[in-house]
Amino acid sequence: MLSLPFFLSTTVDDVLPWNWPLFGMLPTLLCHVHQIHDWATRLLCQAGGTFLFKGPFFANMNMLVTVDPSNVHYIMNSNFLNFPKGPQFLKIFDVFGNTFINSDSDMWRNQRKLAQLQLSHPRFHRLLVKTTQDKVEKGFIKVLEHVSKQGLVVDLQDLFQRLTFDTTYILVTGYDPDCLSIDLPHVPFAKAMDDVTEAIFIRNIVPESVWKFRRWVSIGHEKKLRNARKTLDHIIEKYISMKRDELIKVIKLNDEEEEGVDLLTLYLNEEEIKNDDKFLRDTVLNFMIAGRDTTSSALTWFLWLVSTHPDIEEKIRAELKSNIPTKEANKWRLFGIKEVSKLVYLHGALCEALRLYPPVPFQHKKPLKPDTLPSGH
């Protein structure tokens, strides 16, 4: 029995998983679940970029995994309409409801159009600039200064998550949870989001019958997910109610006002959806998930890469200095959109960090009709 985990993790060429009778390649996957990204990368390198994963015979888990650029372009661009997320995706991610993360086809296009309309609103942009500057200057830097003075060790990834959680929370709801402060407080909404993402990850790697049974008897990650969902629903419902009460005092939203405005306020000013609490709940949660984890992951990997490549750091610093007026060289400042567009080297470094360590490394797609990928699969 002691040798069983080692035996199960042994693979052809030390990488390709063994296709076991009845259980397929699932045992090997479970043995590497703690390092799923590294293992998947090695596996796909060994397989030439595309690999057919065989699941248990009873679980409908067979899937073609690919990182081949031509295949990715074909699926995500050239023949996009034939590759929706599919019904299995909706089952796994059911907690997110029916807005843009889970939607397909016409519904996805309509959701995207509505979201882009709100995100491009001039008053939302004013809130974005002010919130970002305030949270970095009065939150992130303040915490780092405290840590430095006290000689403490801090988890930078946790700080980035707190930074993006606070900024996203304000931009979406208009309220500040103050997660990024010196005492690094526990925030129920943030903890609930962590429990949701962890449970969804587990759903992706075990048979549907397993996680549905756990949900039925309310054990393990499914119990955490159920409790987390209650927490999220309660808090979001409270903010929707509070925001409605605030808007009763406002006759009409004025685009020319200097004060910024949050996304929930903008959505509540849309006649077609302002009374749809389910849609508003799903939208708030979707924006929170999309805004927090993706940005914090990108920032963490980017700074880690820069810290391990001093030559790149020097070039980025030189480019920043060359775009700052001499009289402002020693002042705190936030780069404007036009100024940022001139930072070509920084943009390239960020894109390379995203390529190496994408914040959303997996995409679920299910073809509507039989198809052949450019790789021949």
Residue, then its C-alpha position, 0 to 999 in steps of 0.5 A: m500500500l505504501s508504494l501505491p501512490f508512487f506506482l500510480s504516478t509512474t508514467v510512460d517516459d515519466v510524463l505521459p499518464w497510464n490509461w488504466p482499465l476502468f479509471g483511465m488516466l484519472p489516478t495520475l491526474l489526482c496524483h499531480v493535482h497539487q502541481i496541475h499547471d506544471w504537470a500539464t505543461r510537461l505533459l503537453c510538451q512531451a505530447g507535442g502540444t495536443f493530448l487526448f486525456k482519457g477519463p473513467f469509462f463511467a464519467n464522460m471525462n474524455m477531453l482533448v487538451t491543446v496548447d498548439p497556437s494554430n488550434v487555439h486560434y482556430i477554436m477561439n477565433s476562426n471557428f469560434l461559433n462552433f466551440p461554445k462553453g457547453p452544458q458541462f461548463l454551465k453545470i460546473f460553474d453554476v454558482f456564477g449564474n447566467t451572465f457573461i462568464n457562463s453565457d454563449s452565442d447571442m446571450w454572450r454577445n448581448q451580455r458583452k455589449l452591455a458590459q462594454l457600455q457600462l465599462s466605457h461610461p465616462r463617470f466609471h472611468r473617473l472612479l477607476v482612476k481615483t480608486t486605483q490611485d487611492k488604493v495604491e497610495k493609501g493602501f498598498i504602499k502604506v502596508l509595504e512601508h509598515v512591513s518594511k519598518q517592522g522588518l516583517v515578511v509579507d506574502l506579496q501575492d496576498l497583498f495583490q489579492r487584497l489590492t485588487f479585491d478592494t479596487t474591484y469591490i469599489l468599482v463594482t458596488g461603490y463600497d470599500p471593504d478595506c481588505l487592504s489595511i495594516d492589520l490584514p483583516h479577514v473579509p467574509f466576502a473574500k473568503a467566500m470567493d476563495d471557497v467558490t474557486e477552490a470548489i470549482f477547481i475540484r469539480n473540474i478534476v473529479p467525475e460529475s457523479v462524485w461532486k454531485f453526491r458530495r453536494w447532495v450530502s453536503i460534505g467537503h468542498e461542496k459544503k464549503l461552496r454551499n456556505a460560500r454561496k449563501t454568504l455571497d448572496h446575502i452580501i450582494e443582496k444587501y448592497i443592491s438594496m442599499k444602492r436602490d435606496e441611494l438612487i431614489k434620491v437621484i432623479k437622473l444620472n448626469d454624465e458630466e458630473e465630476e464624481g465617479v460612479d460604480l457599475l452597480t449604479l450604472y446597471l440599476n439605471e438600465e430600465e430593462i434590468k434594474n428590477d432583476d435582482k437575480f441578474l444584478r446578483d450574477t453580474v456583481l459576482n461575475f465582475m468580482i471574480a473577473g476583476r480580482d483573481t486575474t489582475s492579482s495573478a498577473l501582477t504577482w507573476f510579472l513582478w516575480l519575473v522582473s525581480t529575477h531578471p534585473d536587466i529587464e527591470e533596468k530597461i523598464r525603469a529607464e523607459l518610465k524615467s524617459n516618459i516623466p517630465t524632469k520637474e516631476a521626477n521625484k513626485w508621486r504620480l499616476f500615468g494617464i492613458k495617453e502616457v501609458s500608451k508610450l510605454v512600449y517596453l513595459h507593455g511587451a514585458l507584461c504581455e510576455a508575463l501573461r504568455l508565460y503565466p496566464p491568469v486563466p490558463f484553462q478554457h472549456k470548449k465543446p464543439l457543436k458539430p464534429d470538427t478537425l483541428p489544424s493539428g489534424h486531431 
